[in-house]
Amino acid sequence: MIASKNLLEQLPTIAQDPKKFEVLFSAQQFRDRLLSEIKNATKRIYLVALYLENDEAGRLVLTELYEAKQRNPQLDVTVCVDWHRAQRGLIGAQESEGNAALYKEFAQKYQHPISILGVPVRGKEVFGVLHLKGFIIDDTVIYSGASLNNIYLHHNDKYRFDRYHVMTNTDLANSMVTYIQKHISNHEAVNCLSQPERPSTKSLKAAIKQFRILLTQSNYEFTPQHVDEGFIGITPLVGVGKRRNKLNLHINNLIACAEKEITILTPYFNFPKSIAKEVKRAIKRGVKVNIVVGDKTANDFYIPPEEEFKTIAGLPYLYEINLRHFARINEAHIASRQLSIYLWKHNNNSFHLKGMWVDKEYMLLTGNNLNPRAWKLDLENGLLIKDPGHQLVEAFESELESILQHTTLIGSYKQLETIETYPEDVQKLIRKIKRVKADRILKQIL
């Protein structure tokens, strides 16, 4: 415990004025702030997300980016999205050119171009994607796990709930932009998605392999700063793969150093072994553990039983099976309230929150789902916040209150459904998976 805390305390930090740190509480607030910052940008816009969708909200964001560039041709506008995700349609939809068709369409309409870069973290999407997060506009960083489309931006009647934090900090913004420029945008594996002809993934095979190796060695660079009284410290972290992954290391350290209370947010209940082990140890040493997870119906892969069944719709049920097993073996801790499990559900909306609070002193903002896929395959990042003076406690308590507003506290594992109560198609799929013993493999890539 002491060793883990020492490792966290030794991390270099960027000083942050807590008065210039904001928490947004809804997808609508996030959308309005993002569009406002883009409109008012004067020197740079760097947007990094898994995808920018070809729908109304995606087109709105892209329009604002291009209009900002036309007003100020010197404006540096760069968008980074996953290479594979950008060139396919939605899961279950007909084959298409994907969002890349939208990027080409917009590039042809405007005089001054912007850079929309496809980033291939692996040769195939199933083995790793760009899961880096961060929207840097001038000296402001908007950090969220959200991608850019109708549901993440609450454009119509549904939203996908995430976390949204705004930091005005020149050094943090510079560090995050420098990372993109140094480690991503200039590599031969990374290509512009709006150009008329793009190289095939196959032709980039060797470059992608080299790119991934370089990513495993990459870090955010900045001059460490002393954090004066009244300020907080922020350490940007990045990681990809199992080995030498500093983000994974310090997520484990956060749990390991907890003395009083941990709150963990994850949309998919499927902890990597090391997190599961640290959570178990924390409970054993008397730490209060709170876990907030989306109900299976709030999972982005959930399909209502009355709609046509697709194999992907089995995922939310697999996560619930994991959660029920975890709750069952910890039933005594749930009864004593040392372990609290909250299920989030709000109408037909979905849940995409990630991150952690530890002892009201450390906070983690991240796009990392805290699952084996994030741990081993995807390129992930996060902002570790050190707040020894408890400058942000009120803001984060307000955020947690807004999150818990639509949750149910689980009093027993028996509140969670069993396989026998699932729709017939789901039951068949799960039995088939277990029969061929594919569930262990699936847990590593989902």
ChimeraX attribute file (.defattr): number of C-alpha atoms within 10 A of each C-alpha:
attribute: neighborCount
match mode: 1-to-1
recipient: residues
	/A:1	13
	/A:2	12
	/A:3	11
	/A:4	17
	/A:5	16
	/A:6	12
	/A:7	14
	/A:8	20
	/A:9	11
	/A:10	8
	/A:11	15
	/A:12	17
	/A:13	22
	/A:14	22
	/A:15	21
	/A:16	24
	/A:17	16
	/A:18	17
	/A:19	12
	/A:20	11
	/A:21	18
	/A:22	16
	/A:23	19
	/A:24	18
	/A:25	18
	/A:26	20
	/A:27	22
	/A:28	16
	/A:29	14
	/A:30	25
	/A:31	19
	/A:32	11
	/A:33	15
	/A:34	18
	/A:35	14
	/A:36	12
	/A:37	17
	/A:38	24
	/A:39	16
	/A:40	11
	/A:41	21
	/A:42	17
	/A:43	14
	/A:44	18
	/A:45	25
	/A:46	21
	/A:47	23
	/A:48	26
	/A:49	21
	/A:50	23
	/A:51	23
	/A:52	28
	/A:53	24
	/A:54	21
	/A:55	15
	/A:56	13
	/A:57	21
	/A:58	21
	/A:59	19
	/A:60	16
	/A:61	20
	/A:62	21
	/A:63	14
	/A:64	15
	/A:65	23
	/A:66	22
	/A:67	16
	/A:68	21
	/A:69	25
	/A:70	16
	/A:71	12
	/A:72	14
	/A:73	16
	/A:74	12
	/A:75	18
	/A:76	18
	/A:77	22
	/A:78	21
	/A:79	21
	/A:80	27
	/A:81	25
	/A:82	24
	/A:83	28
	/A:84	23
	/A:85	23
	/A:86	25
	/A:87	17
	/A:88	17
	/A:89	17
	/A:90	14
	/A:91	10
	/A:92	9
	/A:93	8
	/A:94	10
	/A:95	11
	/A:96	12
	/A:97	12
	/A:98	18
	/A:99	22
	/A:100	26
	/A:101	18
	/A:102	20
	/A:103	24
	/A:104	17
	/A:105	13
	/A:106	16
	/A:107	19
	/A:108	13
	/A:109	10
	/A:110	14
	/A:111	11
	/A:112	16
	/A:113	18
	/A:114	24
	/A:115	19
	/A:116	24
	/A:117	21
	/A:118	27
	/A:119	26
	/A:120	29
	/A:121	27
	/A:122	22
	/A:123	20
	/A:124	15
	/A:125	16
	/A:126	13
	/A:127	13
	/A:128	23
	/A:129	26
	/A:130	26
	/A:131	25
	/A:132	24
	/A:133	27
	/A:134	25
	/A:135	23
	/A:136	28
	/A:137	25
	/A:138	23
	/A:139	17
	/A:140	22
	/A:141	23
	/A:142	24
	/A:143	23
	/A:144	24
	/A:145	25
	/A:146	25
	/A:147	23
	/A:148	23
	/A:149	22
	/A:150	23
	/A:151	20
	/A:152	24
	/A:153	26
	/A:154	20
	/A:155	18
	/A:156	10
	/A:157	9
	/A:158	16
	/A:159	21
	/A:160	23
	/A:161	26
	/A:162	24
	/A:163	25
	/A:164	22
	/A:165	16
	/A:166	20
	/A:167	21
	/A:168	21
	/A:169	18
	/A:170	14
	/A:171	19
	/A:172	26
	/A:173	21
	/A:174	18
	/A:175	18
	/A:176	22
	/A:177	22
	/A:178	15
	/A:179	16
	/A:180	16
	/A:181	13
	/A:182	12
	/A:183	16
	/A:184	21
	/A:185	21
	/A:186	11
	/A:187	16
	/A:188	12
	/A:189	24
	/A:190	21
	/A:191	22
	/A:192	22
	/A:193	26
	/A:194	23
	/A:195	16
	/A:196	13
	/A:197	9
	/A:198	11
	/A:199	11
	/A:200	8
	/A:201	17
	/A:202	11
	/A:203	10
	/A:204	16
	/A:205	16
	/A:206	12
	/A:207	17
	/A:208	22
	/A:209	15
	/A:210	13
	/A:211	21
	/A:212	20
	/A:213	13
	/A:214	13
	/A:215	17
	/A:216	18
	/A:217	14
	/A:218	17
	/A:219	17
	/A:220	19
	/A:221	16
	/A:222	17
	/A:223	10
	/A:224	14
	/A:225	14
	/A:226	13
	/A:227	17
	/A:228	11
	/A:229	9
	/A:230	14
	/A:231	21
	/A:232	24
	/A:233	24
	/A:234	24
	/A:235	20
	/A:236	24
	/A:237	22
	/A:238	22
	/A:239	28
	/A:240	30
	/A:241	20
	/A:242	15
	/A:243	13
	/A:244	12
	/A:245	19
	/A:246	17
	/A:247	22
	/A:248	28
	/A:249	18
	/A:250	19
	/A:251	21
	/A:252	18
	/A:253	21
	/A:254	25
	/A:255	29
	/A:256	21
	/A:257	21
	/A:258	27
	/A:259	16
	/A:260	14
	/A:261	19
	/A:262	25
	/A:263	20
	/A:264	20
	/A:265	22
	/A:266	22
	/A:267	28
	/A:268	27
	/A:269	25
	/A:270	24
	/A:271	22
	/A:272	18
	/A:273	12
	/A:274	15
	/A:275	21
	/A:276	14
	/A:277	14
	/A:278	19
	/A:279	20
	/A:280	15
	/A:281	14
	/A:282	22
	/A:283	17
	/A:284	12
	/A:285	11
	/A:286	15
	/A:287	20
	/A:288	20
	/A:289	24
	/A:290	19
	/A:291	17
	/A:292	25
	/A:293	27
	/A:294	27
	/A:295	25
	/A:296	26
	/A:297	20
	/A:298	24
	/A:299	25
	/A:300	18
	/A:301	18
	/A:302	19
	/A:303	18
	/A:304	12
	/A:305	13
	/A:306	7
	/A:307	7
	/A:308	8
	/A:309	15
	/A:310	14
	/A:311	11
	/A:312	12
	/A:313	20
	/A:314	22
	/A:315	21
	/A:316	23
	/A:317	23
	/A:318	21
	/A:319	22
	/A:320	22
	/A:321	19
	/A:322	17
	/A:323	19
	/A:324	20
	/A:325	14
	/A:326	15
	/A:327	23
	/A:328	16
	/A:329	11
	/A:330	17
	/A:331	17
	/A:332	13
	/A:333	19
	/A:334	20
	/A:335	13
	/A:336	10
	/A:337	14
	/A:338	17
	/A:339	24
	/A:340	20
	/A:341	23
	/A:342	21
	/A:343	21
	/A:344	24
	/A:345	21
	/A:346	16
	/A:347	9
	/A:348	13
	/A:349	18
	/A:350	26
	/A:351	26
	/A:352	22
	/A:353	28
	/A:354	23
	/A:355	23
	/A:356	21
	/A:357	23
	/A:358	21
	/A:359	19
	/A:360	22
	/A:361	17
	/A:362	20
	/A:363	23
	/A:364	22
	/A:365	23
	/A:366	28
	/A:367	28
	/A:368	27
	/A:369	24
	/A:370	23
	/A:371	21
	/A:372	21
	/A:373	24
	/A:374	27
	/A:375	28
	/A:376	21
	/A:377	23
	/A:378	24
	/A:379	26
	/A:380	25
	/A:381	25
	/A:382	26
	/A:383	21
	/A:384	25
	/A:385	22
	/A:386	26
	/A:387	20
	/A:388	16
	/A:389	13
	/A:390	15
	/A:391	19
	/A:392	23
	/A:393	15
	/A:394	11
	/A:395	15
	/A:396	16
	/A:397	12
	/A:398	14
	/A:399	17
	/A:400	15
	/A:401	11
	/A:402	13
	/A:403	21
	/A:404	16
	/A:405	11
	/A:406	13
	/A:407	18
	/A:408	14
	/A:409	15
	/A:410	17
	/A:411	18
	/A:412	17
	/A:413	19
	/A:414	12
	/A:415	11
	/A:416	18
	/A:417	13
	/A:418	14
	/A:419	17
	/A:420	9
	/A:421	9
	/A:422	15
	/A:423	14
	/A:424	12
	/A:425	14
	/A:426	22
	/A:427	17
	/A:428	13
	/A:429	14
	/A:430	19
	/A:431	13
	/A:432	13
	/A:433	15
	/A:434	11
	/A:435	10
	/A:436	8
	/A:437	11
	/A:438	12
	/A:439	15
	/A:440	10
	/A:441	10
	/A:442	14
	/A:443	18
	/A:444	17
	/A:445	17
	/A:446	15
